[in-house]
Amino acid sequence: MEIVSPGPSATVQDLGRPGWAGIGVGASGAADRGALRLANRLLGNAENDAAVEVTLGGFTAWACRDLVVAVTGAPCPVTIGHRGGAVNTVLRLRAGERLRLGTPARGLRSYVAVRGGLAVSRVLGSASTDVLSGLGPDPLRAGTVLDVGPAPGPLPSIGFAPVPLPEPDELVLRAVPGPRADWFEPDALETLLTRPYMVSAESNRVGIRLDGPELTRASADELPSEAMVPGALQVPPSSRPTLFLADHPVTGGYPVIAVVVAADVDRAAQARPGMRLRFTHAPPR
């Protein structure tokens, strides 16, 4: 498969390289892990097979041979040659046809998986592009040719999946108090959990910068660097939180007031600039 246009941003992603934090290497991987898993399941691939993560559409690729693909994640217009396609279903490309993804009306990141998975070089066991550390394949550009692995066996009997649309205007994420919630004024956590925030344009795979009410610190002490996880809401000197995503730093020196539950981090990865976010107490298990 040859890339004709990557759109605003397109990278190769699998489920990442967990287990290397001890040497300073983050897990990275697909920002919306559930969408990547679904694309691979539809094609009969292993869940960890590499695919293309496309940000805000504009992606075009040329099939060098007959291919079977699936597009998941942010629902977007799909064109195969001169005919339309659908997201969350199995699609067939004949050799010489082009696959085009338009701009999604909702959501941010779409995934293009190919039956057989993308056969790209791996670093520390993963083909994921980590935009913070620079590990993994380079971001895709026009002219990049991606090899495809052998078909894994028969296609699954069900070739589509009903998936709810992403929220259009406001996203509510469940969170638990973070390890440094006590470093903030008593009303700071309540402010975070009751007031809306806006997704800033200064957001990427590393994290989402949020505009909204300030979260005032009660302690001016310096914090030694601590381990970070996806979903951590770290508060820098601006007093406005940053929500860490797949390519977050392994450690950080600003206090974490709360952590979004793992099940909601995929949904956070689909939040577009200008979207309103609200946080709510995660119910006890």
N, C-alpha and C positions, 0 to 999 in steps of 0.2 A: 504494500500500500504506500503510495507516494503522496506526501503532503503538498497540496497546491496552495492553500492558504491556511495558516494556523488560527486566524482570527485574532482578537486582542491578546489571548494567551492560550497555549495548549502545551501540556506536558505529558510524559508517560508516567503512569502511576499503577502500583499494585497495593497490597495491604501494608507495605512499609517494611522497615528493618528494626523491629523491637528488640530489646535486649542489649543494646550497645550504649546506653546512657552512661555507664561507668567510665567509658572513654570519651565522653562528650559528644556522642552521635545521637541525634534525635530519631524517632521512629519514622517520621514523615508519612508517606502513603496517601491514598485518596482522601480528599477533604470530606467527601460524602461516601463513607465506606459501604453503607448499605446500598447505594446506587451502583457502585462497582460490583459488589457481590451479586446483585440482581442481574446485571448485564451478563456476567459470566455464567450464572445459572441458566439463563435463557438459552445459552449457546452450548451447554454441556461442558463448559470449561471448568477447571479448578477455580475456586473462589479467589485465589491469590494470583491468577494470571494477569499479566500487565495489559492495560488498556490506555486509551487517551482521555485525559481530563481536559475538557474544553470550557473556557470561561466566556460567557456572554455570546456564544455562537460565532458566526462568521467563519466557520471551519469548512474547508473543502479538501477532500482526498480522492485520489484516482486509484481505481482497482487495477493492479498490474496483472491479476488473474481473477478467476471467479472467487468470490468471498461471501461468507455469511456473517452478518454483523448484527449488533443490537445497540440501540441508543437509549440510555436511561438518565435519571437525574432531572435537571431542569427541563421541562417539556418545551420543545422548540420545533419550528417547522423543519421537516426532513424531506429532502429531494434526492431521488436516486435516478441519475440520468435525466429523463424528461417526465418521470412519474413521481407521485408523492409517496411518502412513507409515513410510518407512525412510530412514536416512541414506545418503549416497553414491549416490543415485539421483535420477532425474528425477521430480518430483512436480507434479501439476496441481491448481491451486486454481480453483474456479469463483467468479465474482463473488459477494460476500457471505459467503464461507466464511472461517473463521479458521484460521490456522496457529499451532499451539502447540508449544513446545519445553519438555520436562520437564528435570529436573536430570540431567546425565550421571553415570553410575556411575563412569566413568573420564575423565580429562582435564578441562580447564577451559574451553576456548574453542571454540564452535561457530560456523559461518559459514552465513548465509542469503543465497544469491545468487538473483537474479531474472533470467530471460531478458530480455536487452536492457540489463541493468545499471541501477544506480540513477543517475538523472539529477539530481545534486546539484551545487551550486556548488563550484568548485575554487579552491584557494589555492596559488600557485606550482606549478600543474600537477597538483595532487593533491586528491582528495576526502577524504583521511584526516583523522581527528580525532587530534590530538597532545595527549594529556592533560597533558604537561609544559609545553609552550609555549602551549597554548590555540588553536593554529591549526586551521583546518578547521571542519566543522560542529559544532554543539553536541552533546554526548551525547544520545542519543535519549530521549524521554519520552513518556508517554501523550498521544495527540492529534497527534503529529508525522506528517505525511503525506509520504511519499517518492515522488517521481515516478519512472517507469520509462521507459527509453529504448526505441526501436523494436527489434523482433526482428532479429537480425543475419543471418538466413538459415535454411536448414534445420537442424533438430536433428541432432546427431551420431547415427550409427547405433547406437552403444552407449550405453545410458542408465543404466549403473551402473558402479561401480568397486569391486573388492575391496580393502579397506584394512585392515591389521593393527590390532588394538585397541591403545590406549595401554597402557603398562606400569601395573599396578595399584598396586604398593607402592614399587618402587625404580626409579629412572631412572639409567642410566649414560651420562655425557656425555664425549665425547672432547675433550681440551684440549691446547694447546701452551704452553710457558713464555711468560710475558708479557714486555713490554719492561722491567719493573722487578723481575723475579724476584730480581735480585741485591741488592735493597734489604731482603731478608728474611733471617732466620737460615737457615743451610744446610739445616736439616731442614724448613723451612716448606713448600716445594713438595712434598716427599715426603709430608708430612702431608696436604696438600690432595688428593694423588693416591692416597692409601691409606685415608683415614678417611672415614666417612659424614658428611653434613650433612643438615639438615632444613629444608624450605621453611617460612619464617616466614609468619605471617598478614599481616605488613607487606610485602606484595608486590603489584605491579600491572604495568601495561604498561611502566612505566619500568624496573623491575628486580625481581629476586627477592632479598630479604634472607635469608641463610642462618644457621641456628644450628648450632654445632658447635665443633670444636677451634679454638683461637686460632692465628692465623698471625702470629708475632712478627716485628716489623721489626728489622733489624740497624742501619739508618740512621735517625737522628732528624732528618735534614735536611728542609727544606721543599722540596716538589716544585712547580715551575711547572706551570700547567695544561697538559695534553696532550690530544691528540685521543683520543676514545673510539669504540669500535665495538660493535655488537651482539655479545654473547658475552663481552665483557671482564669479568674477575673482579677488581673493584676492592676494595681493603681499606681501609676507613675506620679511625678511631682505636679502634673497638670490637675490632679485630683479627679480625673475622669477615667473610667476603667477601660482596659483592653482585654478582649476575650481571645484567648489563645486557641489556634486551630492546629492543623496537622504539622506544620513546619515550625512550631514554636521552639524557642531556645530550651536547652536542657535544664538550665538553671536561670534564676533571676534574682535581682536584689531589691525589688519593690514588693511590698506586702500584697498578699492575695486575700481579698475580702470574702470571696465566695468562689464556688466551683460549680459550673453547669454539669449536670449529670451526663454520663457518657452517652446514654440513649438519645440525648437532645443535641449533641455536638454535630451530628450529621445535618440536622435541621438548621443549625446556626450557620453551617458552611454554605447554605443556599440563600443567606440574607444578602440583599443587594444594597449598595449605597443609597441612602435616603429612606430606607425601611425603618419602621419603628420596632424596637425591641422592648419587651417587658420581661422581668424576672419574677419568679414566684417560688415560694418555699416548696421544695420537693417533699411529697408526703413520706412519712416513715415507712420502712419496709415491714 
